[in-house]
Amino acid sequence: MYFKSRTPVRRIAFAIPVALLAWTQPCLAQIHVPADYPTIQAAVDAATSGMTITVAAGQYEEQVRIVGKDLTLEGLPGATLVSPAALDLVEIGPMVAGRRPVLAAAGCQLDIRGFAFDGLRRGAEMERFTGVLYVSSGGTVENCSFTGFREQSAGPLPFTPDPERAFQLANGSGVVPIAVRSCTFTDNAGAIFVSGRPNVDPNSLRALCNIADNVVVGLGPQPFLAQNGIWLSAGARGTIQGNHVSGHQYLGSDNFSIGILTGDTGLSPGFVMQRVLVLGNTTVHNTIGIASIFSNKNLIHHNDVIGGTFGFSGIAVSGQGSTLLQNSIGMGQSVVSGNSGVLLLGAEFDAGFGSGFATDTSVLFNTIAGAVRPIWSQTGVTGTTEIGNAILP
């Protein structure tokens, strides 16, 4: 009887700690702001890799840094990270200038969802003002909103090669995956910018991107600021799909505003940026809707491009072997003299803007309406294939 009576006792004694462990583990994986910690940075400092930090509704005016920790930041409806009046400089690398971000992630895997980021138009107060900065980090940013990462004034601005940006990833080593999905960008000088090390080894892949289903709204016609919506620069490759990009227009004569841009100007012909897929996007009222500069083997297809009042070109391409397939381009609203539906870049722009030459481009089954020059093949462009394009008045 004694041994029989001990058996269930032992089983119960063993089962209780296991049940408690299973019950407590999910709690330990979550930190709540402000219930557990008053600020997001305090929660980050207390967290360990694998944890989720859930932030309640409210405005949090702070600069947040996440270094070497793999975390999830989850904002409940109304959770807003607001720029303080001053932000510390976060260095990116010896060949790339630092930024002043509201949130910075360095050397980690960071997923952000459900947050609002508000820059309060403090770009005039801080050089290289940025919303979210990833440095050699990967992750997913989804269902977030970004606004106010720009100058306060609409007047003449001092020249800067690094204007304000809502989101930026800069990676100097290895390859990181980054996804920006279902976010809204409004009232920013620049929305999304991803690059590797353009001044050191621009041909090396540094970021695999999935930029999808975002709404990006520019500042409208600007006489002093050339804006870009989505920009994958040197070292970035991936997919730009299902985005709605509008209102990036520049009225000056020394630059262009572009809705979706891959590559960069001013680089040598040896630069190779390969195989970016630009699929199913809608661009409206941008100086250039979609541009691939010094980009090889890009596939640009099934996009809907409307030039708008100051539209200069629907799709502009340089580099080797890209394909433009079944895009719909409407330039009928444009008042720009000599506007084009498809612009195959050559000598006319290479001298002034360093845009390179388009070679072996396939322009297939596109519909182009209302363009003064439906397909403008500039001097020096070679190997173009044009099949089945519908040119409409």
DRENVO-962068 format. One record per residue (C-alpha): residue number from 0; residue in three letters; x, y, z. Coordinates in Angstrom, 3 decimals, padded with zeros to 6 digits. Last residue first. Example, Ala and Ser with C-alpha at 12.3 -4.5 7.8 and 13.67 -1.06 7.14 Angstrom:
! DRENVO-962068
+-----+------+----------+----------+----------+
:  nr : rest :        x :        y :        z :
+-----+------+----------+----------+----------+
:   1 :  SER :  013.670 : -001.060 :  007.140 :
:   0 :  ALA :  012.300 : -004.500 :  007.800 :
+-----+------+----------+----------+----------+
! end
This chain:
! DRENVO-962068
+-----+------+----------+----------+----------+
:  nr : rest :        x :        y :        z :
+-----+------+----------+----------+----------+
: 392 :  PRO : -003.428 :  059.192 : -079.000 :
: 391 :  LEU : -002.738 :  055.471 : -078.538 :
: 390 :  ILE :  000.393 :  053.443 : -079.229 :
: 389 :  ALA : -000.177 :  049.732 : -078.617 :
: 388 :  ASN :  003.098 :  047.798 : -078.269 :
: 387 :  GLY :  003.215 :  044.367 : -079.906 :
: 386 :  ILE :  006.967 :  043.924 : -080.198 :
: 385 :  GLU :  009.879 :  046.335 : -079.743 :
: 384 :  THR :  013.376 :  044.873 : -079.320 :
: 383 :  THR :  016.195 :  047.329 : -078.563 :
: 382 :  GLY :  019.760 :  046.289 : -079.368 :
: 381 :  THR :  021.397 :  049.699 : -079.069 :
: 380 :  VAL :  020.881 :  053.112 : -077.438 :
: 379 :  GLY :  023.623 :  055.524 : -078.495 :
: 378 :  THR :  021.380 :  058.514 : -079.149 :
: 377 :  GLN :  018.041 :  058.248 : -077.356 :
: 376 :  SER :  015.203 :  055.809 : -077.951 :
: 375 :  TRP :  012.023 :  057.657 : -077.042 :
: 374 :  ILE :  009.046 :  055.303 : -077.154 :
: 373 :  PRO :  005.674 :  057.131 : -077.075 :
: 372 :  ARG :  007.244 :  060.534 : -077.750 :
: 371 :  VAL :  004.517 :  063.167 : -077.301 :
: 370 :  ALA :  002.769 :  060.692 : -075.008 :
: 369 :  GLY : -001.045 :  060.506 : -074.846 :
: 368 :  ALA : -001.355 :  056.736 : -074.506 :
: 367 :  ILE :  001.163 :  053.898 : -074.247 :
: 366 :  THR : -000.014 :  050.290 : -073.967 :
: 365 :  ASN :  002.813 :  047.795 : -073.552 :
: 364 :  PHE :  003.044 :  044.521 : -075.467 :
: 363 :  LEU :  006.842 :  044.166 : -075.295 :
: 362 :  VAL :  009.707 :  046.633 : -074.903 :
: 361 :  SER :  012.830 :  044.446 : -074.684 :
: 360 :  THR :  016.038 :  046.319 : -073.821 :
: 359 :  ASP :  019.297 :  045.117 : -075.353 :
: 358 :  THR :  021.229 :  048.235 : -074.334 :
: 357 :  ALA :  020.109 :  051.347 : -072.453 :
: 356 :  PHE :  022.917 :  053.827 : -071.899 :
: 355 :  GLY :  024.149 :  055.453 : -068.675 :
: 354 :  SER :  022.394 :  057.918 : -066.387 :
: 353 :  GLY :  025.305 :  060.214 : -065.607 :
: 352 :  PHE :  023.014 :  063.249 : -065.322 :
: 351 :  GLY :  024.321 :  065.785 : -067.783 :
: 350 :  ALA :  026.381 :  063.697 : -070.179 :
: 349 :  ASP :  024.322 :  060.529 : -069.800 :
: 348 :  PHE :  021.038 :  062.287 : -070.439 :
: 347 :  GLU :  021.214 :  063.074 : -074.147 :
: 346 :  ALA :  023.730 :  060.279 : -074.715 :
: 345 :  GLY :  021.339 :  057.437 : -073.991 :
: 344 :  LEU :  018.335 :  056.518 : -071.896 :
: 343 :  LEU :  015.492 :  054.454 : -073.293 :
: 342 :  LEU :  012.461 :  056.538 : -072.270 :
: 341 :  VAL :  009.066 :  054.817 : -072.460 :
: 340 :  GLY :  005.956 :  057.018 : -072.417 :
: 339 :  SER :  007.708 :  060.253 : -073.262 :
: 338 :  ASN :  007.281 :  063.970 : -072.606 :
: 337 :  GLY :  008.530 :  066.361 : -075.275 :
: 336 :  SER :  007.086 :  069.490 : -073.681 :
: 335 :  VAL :  005.734 :  068.893 : -070.189 :
: 334 :  VAL :  002.003 :  069.627 : -069.920 :
: 333 :  SER :  001.207 :  066.036 : -068.943 :
: 332 :  GLN : -002.408 :  064.896 : -068.616 :
: 331 :  GLY : -002.250 :  062.582 : -071.641 :
: 330 :  MET :  000.792 :  060.671 : -070.375 :
: 329 :  GLY : -000.835 :  057.308 : -069.731 :
: 328 :  ILE :  001.298 :  054.171 : -069.495 :
: 327 :  SER : -000.117 :  050.640 : -069.144 :
: 326 :  ASN :  002.636 :  048.049 : -068.727 :
: 325 :  GLN :  002.456 :  044.752 : -070.567 :
: 324 :  LEU :  006.188 :  043.934 : -070.437 :
: 323 :  LEU :  009.254 :  046.144 : -070.087 :
: 322 :  THR :  012.287 :  043.849 : -070.098 :
: 321 :  SER :  015.842 :  044.728 : -069.039 :
: 320 :  GLY :  018.874 :  043.373 : -070.905 :
: 319 :  GLN :  021.554 :  045.891 : -070.058 :
: 318 :  GLY :  021.565 :  049.220 : -068.269 :
: 317 :  SER :  019.336 :  052.257 : -068.804 :
: 316 :  VAL :  015.591 :  052.607 : -068.427 :
: 315 :  ALA :  012.897 :  055.270 : -068.019 :
: 314 :  ILE :  009.197 :  054.441 : -067.506 :
: 313 :  GLY :  006.342 :  056.977 : -067.628 :
: 312 :  SER :  008.371 :  060.024 : -068.574 :
: 311 :  PHE :  008.182 :  063.774 : -067.977 :
: 310 :  GLY :  005.021 :  063.952 : -065.880 :
: 309 :  PHE :  004.245 :  067.452 : -064.703 :
: 308 :  THR :  000.463 :  067.292 : -064.969 :
: 307 :  GLY :  000.101 :  063.557 : -064.319 :
: 306 :  GLY :  002.278 :  060.792 : -065.699 :
: 305 :  ILE : -000.040 :  057.857 : -065.093 :
: 304 :  VAL :  001.725 :  054.480 : -064.832 :
: 303 :  ASP : -000.085 :  051.174 : -064.281 :
: 302 :  ASN :  002.438 :  048.367 : -063.875 :
: 301 :  HIS :  001.995 :  044.926 : -065.449 :
: 300 :  HIS :  005.720 :  044.433 : -065.985 :
: 299 :  ILE :  009.165 :  045.749 : -065.222 :
: 298 :  LEU :  011.715 :  042.919 : -065.237 :
: 297 :  ASN :  015.242 :  044.102 : -064.520 :
: 296 :  LYS :  018.048 :  042.399 : -066.385 :
: 295 :  ASN :  020.682 :  045.008 : -065.610 :
: 294 :  SER :  020.295 :  048.284 : -063.725 :
: 293 :  PHE :  022.487 :  051.310 : -064.464 :
: 292 :  ILE :  019.342 :  053.392 : -063.908 :
: 291 :  SER :  015.920 :  051.706 : -063.693 :
: 290 :  ALA :  013.217 :  054.370 : -063.495 :
: 289 :  ILE :  009.490 :  054.094 : -062.757 :
: 288 :  GLY :  006.935 :  056.940 : -062.718 :
: 287 :  ILE :  009.159 :  059.818 : -063.771 :
: 286 :  THR :  007.966 :  063.310 : -062.804 :
: 285 :  ASN :  005.403 :  061.565 : -060.590 :
: 284 :  HIS :  001.656 :  062.206 : -060.772 :
: 283 :  VAL :  000.452 :  058.594 : -060.429 :
: 282 :  THR :  002.325 :  055.311 : -060.031 :
: 281 :  THR :  000.453 :  052.028 : -059.666 :
: 280 :  ASN :  002.515 :  048.910 : -059.058 :
: 279 :  GLY :  001.844 :  045.449 : -060.497 :
: 278 :  LEU :  005.417 :  044.248 : -060.723 :
: 277 :  VAL :  008.894 :  045.756 : -060.494 :
: 276 :  LEU :  011.207 :  042.730 : -060.269 :
: 275 :  VAL :  014.848 :  043.660 : -059.643 :
: 274 :  ARG :  017.170 :  041.345 : -061.510 :
: 273 :  GLN :  020.603 :  042.875 : -061.412 :
: 272 :  MET :  022.468 :  045.944 : -060.296 :
: 271 :  VAL :  025.826 :  045.935 : -062.055 :
: 270 :  PHE :  028.139 :  048.944 : -061.965 :
: 269 :  GLY :  030.815 :  048.671 : -064.640 :
: 268 :  PRO :  029.105 :  051.467 : -066.592 :
: 267 :  SER :  030.363 :  053.849 : -063.875 :
: 266 :  LEU :  027.955 :  055.469 : -061.438 :
: 265 :  GLY :  026.625 :  059.023 : -061.779 :
: 264 :  THR :  022.979 :  058.065 : -061.465 :
: 263 :  ASP :  021.630 :  055.340 : -059.221 :
: 262 :  GLY :  020.026 :  051.921 : -059.339 :
: 261 :  THR :  016.340 :  051.140 : -058.953 :
: 260 :  LEU :  013.815 :  053.961 : -058.686 :
: 259 :  ILE :  010.054 :  054.000 : -058.055 :
: 258 :  GLY :  008.162 :  057.328 : -057.945 :
: 257 :  ILE :  010.911 :  059.543 : -059.307 :
: 256 :  SER :  011.582 :  063.255 : -058.866 :
: 255 :  PHE :  014.089 :  064.540 : -061.374 :
: 254 :  ASN :  017.182 :  066.767 : -061.305 :
: 253 :  ASP :  018.782 :  069.975 : -062.591 :
: 252 :  SER :  015.830 :  071.663 : -064.288 :
: 251 :  GLY :  013.542 :  072.421 : -061.355 :
: 250 :  LEU :  009.837 :  071.581 : -061.136 :
: 249 :  TYR :  010.201 :  068.306 : -059.246 :
: 248 :  GLN :  007.244 :  065.967 : -058.839 :
: 247 :  HIS :  006.720 :  063.019 : -056.506 :
: 246 :  GLY :  002.950 :  062.992 : -055.943 :
: 245 :  SER :  002.056 :  059.316 : -056.143 :
: 244 :  VAL :  003.172 :  055.761 : -055.396 :
: 243 :  HIS :  000.699 :  052.887 : -054.958 :
: 242 :  ASN :  002.600 :  049.672 : -054.279 :
: 241 :  GLY :  001.654 :  046.217 : -055.569 :
: 240 :  GLN :  005.165 :  044.876 : -055.983 :
: 239 :  ILE :  008.773 :  045.962 : -055.654 :
: 238 :  THR :  010.729 :  042.706 : -055.579 :
: 237 :  GLY :  014.373 :  041.923 : -054.857 :
: 236 :  ARG :  017.861 :  043.321 : -055.153 :
: 235 :  ALA :  019.914 :  045.866 : -053.222 :
: 234 :  GLY :  023.681 :  046.334 : -053.468 :
: 233 :  ALA :  023.602 :  049.783 : -055.043 :
: 232 :  SER :  020.242 :  051.531 : -054.741 :
: 231 :  LEU :  016.654 :  050.414 : -054.229 :
: 230 :  TRP :  014.535 :  053.570 : -054.088 :
: 229 :  ILE :  010.825 :  053.836 : -053.305 :
: 228 :  GLY :  009.351 :  057.375 : -053.308 :
: 227 :  ASN :  011.993 :  059.812 : -054.500 :
: 226 :  GLN :  011.857 :  063.561 : -054.070 :
: 225 :  ALA :  013.749 :  066.345 : -055.842 :
: 224 :  LEU :  013.278 :  069.398 : -053.629 :
: 223 :  PHE :  013.447 :  073.052 : -054.730 :
: 222 :  PRO :  010.544 :  073.799 : -057.094 :
: 221 :  GLN :  008.269 :  071.108 : -055.625 :
: 220 :  PRO :  005.134 :  069.700 : -057.260 :
: 219 :  GLY :  003.466 :  067.268 : -054.828 :
: 218 :  LEU :  004.904 :  066.351 : -051.445 :
: 217 :  GLY :  004.966 :  062.610 : -052.049 :
: 216 :  VAL :  002.434 :  059.907 : -051.168 :
: 215 :  VAL :  003.606 :  056.305 : -050.755 :
: 214 :  VAL :  000.980 :  053.633 : -050.124 :
: 213 :  ASN :  002.631 :  050.255 : -049.529 :
: 212 :  ASP :  001.525 :  046.905 : -050.939 :
: 211 :  ALA :  004.999 :  045.396 : -051.258 :
: 210 :  ILE :  008.693 :  046.144 : -050.871 :
: 209 :  ASN :  010.351 :  042.736 : -050.575 :
: 208 :  CYS :  014.077 :  043.275 : -050.525 :
: 207 :  LEU :  017.203 :  041.117 : -050.470 :
: 206 :  ALA :  020.024 :  043.343 : -049.219 :
: 205 :  ARG :  023.817 :  043.302 : -049.545 :
: 204 :  LEU :  024.576 :  042.017 : -053.053 :
: 203 :  SER :  028.039 :  043.118 : -054.147 :
: 202 :  ASN :  028.243 :  045.257 : -057.299 :
: 201 :  PRO :  028.426 :  048.565 : -055.435 :
: 200 :  ASP :  031.729 :  047.611 : -053.762 :
: 199 :  VAL :  033.165 :  050.605 : -051.924 :
: 198 :  ASN :  031.234 :  053.818 : -052.633 :
: 197 :  PRO :  027.852 :  052.141 : -053.113 :
: 196 :  ARG :  028.101 :  050.012 : -049.961 :
: 195 :  GLY :  024.700 :  048.347 : -049.677 :
: 194 :  SER :  021.494 :  050.286 : -050.255 :
: 193 :  VAL :  017.801 :  050.573 : -049.371 :
: 192 :  PHE :  015.747 :  053.811 : -049.408 :
: 191 :  ILE :  012.030 :  054.052 : -048.648 :
: 190 :  ALA :  010.017 :  057.307 : -048.242 :
: 189 :  GLY :  011.923 :  060.444 : -049.185 :
: 188 :  ALA :  011.118 :  064.086 : -048.391 :
: 187 :  ASN :  008.194 :  062.860 : -046.273 :
: 186 :  ASP :  004.608 :  064.144 : -046.056 :
: 185 :  THR :  002.977 :  060.702 : -046.328 :
: 184 :  PHE :  004.183 :  057.092 : -046.154 :
: 183 :  THR :  001.702 :  054.289 : -045.424 :
: 182 :  CYS :  002.773 :  050.703 : -044.736 :
: 181 :  SER :  001.383 :  047.450 : -046.132 :
: 180 :  ARG :  004.788 :  045.792 : -046.406 :
: 179 :  VAL :  008.437 :  046.699 : -045.968 :
: 178 :  ALA :  010.489 :  043.497 : -046.077 :
: 177 :  ILE :  014.225 :  043.214 : -045.475 :
: 176 :  PRO :  016.506 :  040.223 : -045.907 :
: 175 :  VAL :  020.192 :  040.730 : -045.053 :
: 174 :  VAL :  023.233 :  039.739 : -047.091 :
: 173 :  GLY :  026.746 :  039.811 : -045.681 :
: 172 :  SER :  028.530 :  043.060 : -044.838 :
: 171 :  GLY :  027.981 :  046.798 : -045.264 :
: 170 :  ASN :  024.225 :  047.173 : -045.042 :
: 169 :  ALA :  022.260 :  050.407 : -045.169 :
: 168 :  LEU :  018.488 :  050.305 : -044.689 :
: 167 :  GLN :  016.473 :  053.504 : -044.677 :
: 166 :  PHE :  012.895 :  054.422 : -043.806 :
: 165 :  ALA :  011.246 :  057.871 : -043.526 :
: 164 :  ARG :  014.033 :  059.739 : -045.273 :
: 163 :  GLU :  015.411 :  063.260 : -044.946 :
: 162 :  PRO :  017.883 :  064.306 : -047.596 :
: 161 :  ASP :  021.364 :  062.820 : -048.021 :
: 160 :  PRO :  023.196 :  064.645 : -050.825 :
: 159 :  THR :  022.225 :  067.951 : -049.204 :
: 158 :  PHE :  021.623 :  071.276 : -050.912 :
: 157 :  PRO :  020.192 :  073.981 : -048.683 :
: 156 :  LEU :  016.428 :  074.352 : -049.090 :
: 155 :  PRO :  014.458 :  077.047 : -050.879 :
: 154 :  GLY :  010.895 :  077.358 : -049.525 :
: 153 :  ALA :  008.415 :  074.711 : -048.374 :
: 152 :  SER :  009.604 :  075.083 : -044.793 :
: 151 :  GLN :  009.334 :  072.416 : -042.096 :
: 150 :  GLU :  011.854 :  070.133 : -043.738 :
: 149 :  ARG :  011.051 :  066.442 : -044.080 :
: 148 :  PHE :  010.284 :  063.281 : -042.146 :
: 147 :  GLY :  006.734 :  064.353 : -041.268 :
: 146 :  THR :  004.878 :  061.069 : -041.695 :
: 145 :  PHE :  005.476 :  057.332 : -041.482 :
: 144 :  SER :  002.742 :  054.747 : -040.923 :
: 143 :  CYS :  003.139 :  051.085 : -039.969 :
: 142 :  ASN :  001.252 :  047.975 : -041.092 :
: 141 :  GLU :  004.495 :  046.130 : -041.736 :
: 140 :  VAL :  008.227 :  046.428 : -041.175 :
: 139 :  THR :  009.920 :  043.046 : -041.503 :
: 138 :  GLY :  013.450 :  042.061 : -040.576 :
: 137 :  GLY :  017.083 :  042.565 : -041.359 :
: 136 :  SER :  020.051 :  044.364 : -039.869 :
: 135 :  SER :  023.404 :  045.621 : -041.134 :
: 134 :  VAL :  022.231 :  049.114 : -040.154 :
: 133 :  TYR :  018.433 :  049.535 : -040.190 :
: 132 :  LEU :  017.230 :  053.124 : -039.781 :
: 131 :  VAL :  013.637 :  054.122 : -039.005 :
: 130 :  GLY :  012.499 :  057.755 : -039.227 :
: 129 :  THR :  015.496 :  059.652 : -040.538 :
: 128 :  PHE :  016.987 :  063.186 : -040.330 :
: 127 :  ARG :  020.257 :  063.432 : -042.202 :
: 126 :  GLU :  021.013 :  066.895 : -040.751 :
: 125 :  MET :  018.835 :  067.953 : -037.831 :
: 124 :  GLU :  016.857 :  071.150 : -037.191 :
: 123 :  ALA :  015.677 :  071.663 : -040.771 :
: 122 :  GLY :  014.485 :  068.050 : -040.884 :
: 121 :  ARG :  012.160 :  068.527 : -037.931 :
: 120 :  ARG :  008.956 :  068.081 : -039.912 :
: 119 :  LEU :  007.150 :  066.551 : -036.892 :
: 118 :  GLY :  008.981 :  063.275 : -037.569 :
: 117 :  ASP :  005.989 :  061.076 : -036.730 :
: 116 :  PHE :  006.269 :  057.277 : -036.743 :
: 115 :  ALA :  003.039 :  055.264 : -036.295 :
: 114 :  PHE :  003.520 :  051.676 : -035.208 :
: 113 :  GLY :  001.507 :  048.541 : -036.070 :
: 112 :  ARG :  004.365 :  046.197 : -036.843 :
: 111 :  ILE :  008.112 :  046.154 : -036.427 :
: 110 :  ASP :  010.266 :  043.043 : -036.837 :
: 109 :  LEU :  013.948 :  043.377 : -035.945 :
: 108 :  GLN :  016.748 :  040.950 : -036.723 :
: 107 :  CYS :  019.950 :  042.443 : -035.354 :
: 106 :  GLY :  023.279 :  044.065 : -036.094 :
: 105 :  ALA :  022.089 :  047.636 : -035.658 :
: 104 :  ALA :  018.487 :  048.822 : -035.400 :
: 103 :  ALA :  017.798 :  052.560 : -035.120 :
: 102 :  LEU :  014.544 :  054.333 : -034.257 :
: 101 :  VAL :  014.086 :  058.130 : -034.383 :
: 100 :  PRO :  017.047 :  058.255 : -036.721 :
:  99 :  ARG :  019.860 :  060.801 : -037.106 :
:  98 :  ARG :  021.947 :  059.356 : -039.924 :
:  97 :  GLY :  025.597 :  058.481 : -040.471 :
:  96 :  ALA :  027.501 :  058.969 : -043.708 :
:  95 :  VAL :  028.600 :  055.949 : -045.706 :
:  94 :  MET :  032.256 :  055.066 : -046.378 :
:  93 :  PRO :  033.411 :  054.490 : -042.799 :
:  92 :  GLY :  030.128 :  052.898 : -041.751 :
:  91 :  ILE :  026.588 :  053.567 : -040.583 :
:  90 :  GLU :  027.114 :  055.896 : -037.642 :
:  89 :  VAL :  024.071 :  056.878 : -035.573 :
:  88 :  LEU :  023.994 :  060.620 : -034.857 :
:  87 :  ASP :  022.041 :  061.519 : -031.740 :
:  86 :  LEU :  018.602 :  063.077 : -032.142 :
:  85 :  ALA :  017.374 :  066.463 : -030.964 :
:  84 :  ALA :  013.846 :  067.901 : -030.683 :
:  83 :  PRO :  012.483 :  064.413 : -030.029 :
:  82 :  SER :  010.840 :  062.554 : -032.898 :
:  81 :  VAL :  007.537 :  060.874 : -032.097 :
:  80 :  LEU :  006.906 :  057.130 : -031.805 :
:  79 :  THR :  003.142 :  056.656 : -031.995 :
:  78 :  ALA :  001.027 :  053.829 : -030.516 :
:  77 :  GLY : -002.589 :  054.628 : -031.442 :
:  76 :  PRO : -003.645 :  051.077 : -032.299 :
:  75 :  LEU : -001.256 :  048.670 : -030.482 :
:  74 :  GLY :  002.355 :  048.861 : -031.559 :
:  73 :  GLU :  004.335 :  045.645 : -031.768 :
:  72 :  LEU :  008.116 :  045.667 : -031.673 :
:  71 :  THR :  009.566 :  042.211 : -032.301 :
:  70 :  LEU :  013.125 :  041.508 : -031.214 :
:  69 :  ASP :  016.449 :  040.001 : -032.263 :
:  68 :  LYS :  019.013 :  041.830 : -030.134 :
:  67 :  GLY :  022.450 :  043.003 : -031.297 :
:  66 :  VAL :  021.769 :  046.726 : -030.928 :
:  65 :  ILE :  018.329 :  048.322 : -030.667 :
:  64 :  ARG :  018.332 :  052.100 : -030.293 :
:  63 :  VAL :  015.211 :  054.185 : -029.617 :
:  62 :  GLN :  015.139 :  057.981 : -029.707 :
:  61 :  GLU :  012.285 :  059.282 : -027.593 :
:  60 :  GLU :  008.915 :  061.026 : -027.641 :
:  59 :  TYR :  006.410 :  058.238 : -027.037 :
:  58 :  GLN :  002.855 :  059.268 : -027.904 :
:  57 :  GLY :  000.079 :  056.977 : -026.704 :
:  56 :  ALA : -001.595 :  053.648 : -027.390 :
:  55 :  ALA :  000.085 :  050.650 : -025.783 :
:  54 :  VAL :  003.435 :  049.215 : -026.826 :
:  53 :  THR :  004.045 :  045.475 : -027.039 :
:  52 :  ILE :  007.680 :  044.381 : -026.860 :
:  51 :  THR :  008.090 :  040.837 : -028.170 :
:  50 :  MET :  011.037 :  038.747 : -027.000 :
:  49 :  GLY :  013.264 :  036.484 : -029.064 :
:  48 :  SER :  016.521 :  038.128 : -028.079 :
:  47 :  THR :  016.551 :  039.555 : -024.569 :
:  46 :  ALA :  014.607 :  042.530 : -023.294 :
:  45 :  ALA :  015.523 :  044.870 : -020.451 :
:  44 :  ASP :  017.283 :  047.445 : -022.623 :
:  43 :  VAL :  014.476 :  047.284 : -025.183 :
:  42 :  ALA :  011.869 :  047.880 : -022.478 :
:  41 :  ALA :  013.782 :  050.902 : -021.193 :
:  40 :  GLN :  014.035 :  052.184 : -024.768 :
:  39 :  ILE :  010.286 :  051.854 : -025.285 :
:  38 :  THR :  009.580 :  053.928 : -022.204 :
:  37 :  PRO :  007.642 :  053.482 : -018.954 :
:  36 :  TYR :  008.503 :  049.796 : -018.432 :
:  35 :  ASP :  006.121 :  047.004 : -017.379 :
:  34 :  ALA :  002.732 :  048.698 : -017.948 :
:  33 :  PRO :  004.132 :  051.403 : -020.256 :
:  32 :  VAL :  004.997 :  049.508 : -022.391 :
:  31 :  HIS :  004.488 :  045.754 : -022.169 :
:  30 :  ILE :  007.146 :  043.060 : -022.300 :
:  29 :  GLN :  006.410 :  039.612 : -023.688 :
:  28 :  ALA :  008.506 :  036.412 : -023.810 :
:  27 :  LEU :  008.335 :  035.949 : -020.025 :
:  26 :  CYS :  004.561 :  035.702 : -020.200 :
:  25 :  PRO :  004.724 :  033.025 : -022.907 :
:  24 :  GLN :  007.070 :  030.974 : -020.655 :
:  23 :  THR :  004.945 :  031.214 : -017.499 :
:  22 :  TRP :  002.167 :  028.763 : -018.339 :
:  21 :  ALA :  004.380 :  026.044 : -019.842 :
:  20 :  LEU :  006.745 :  026.358 : -016.882 :
:  19 :  LEU :  003.867 :  026.155 : -014.390 :
:  18 :  ALA :  002.548 :  023.020 : -016.057 :
:  17 :  VAL :  005.995 :  021.413 : -015.998 :
:  16 :  PRO :  006.494 :  022.437 : -012.362 :
:  15 :  ILE :  003.131 :  020.837 : -011.363 :
:  14 :  ALA :  003.538 :  017.594 : -013.323 :
:  13 :  PHE :  006.528 :  016.309 : -011.375 :
:  12 :  ALA :  004.844 :  016.640 : -007.947 :
:  11 :  ILE :  001.644 :  015.138 : -009.365 :
:  10 :  ARG :  003.483 :  012.124 : -010.741 :
:   9 :  ARG :  005.368 :  011.615 : -007.510 :
:   8 :  VAL :  002.144 :  011.724 : -005.492 :
:   7 :  PRO :  000.482 :  009.296 : -007.891 :
:   6 :  THR :  003.208 :  006.700 : -007.246 :
:   5 :  ARG :  003.535 :  007.139 : -003.492 :
:   4 :  SER :  000.203 :  005.416 : -002.601 :
:   3 :  LYS :  001.171 :  002.252 : -004.430 :
:   2 :  PHE :  004.466 :  002.103 : -002.618 :
:   1 :  TYR :  002.830 :  002.367 :  000.808 :
:   0 :  MET :  000.000 :  000.000 :  000.000 :
+-----+------+----------+----------+----------+
! end
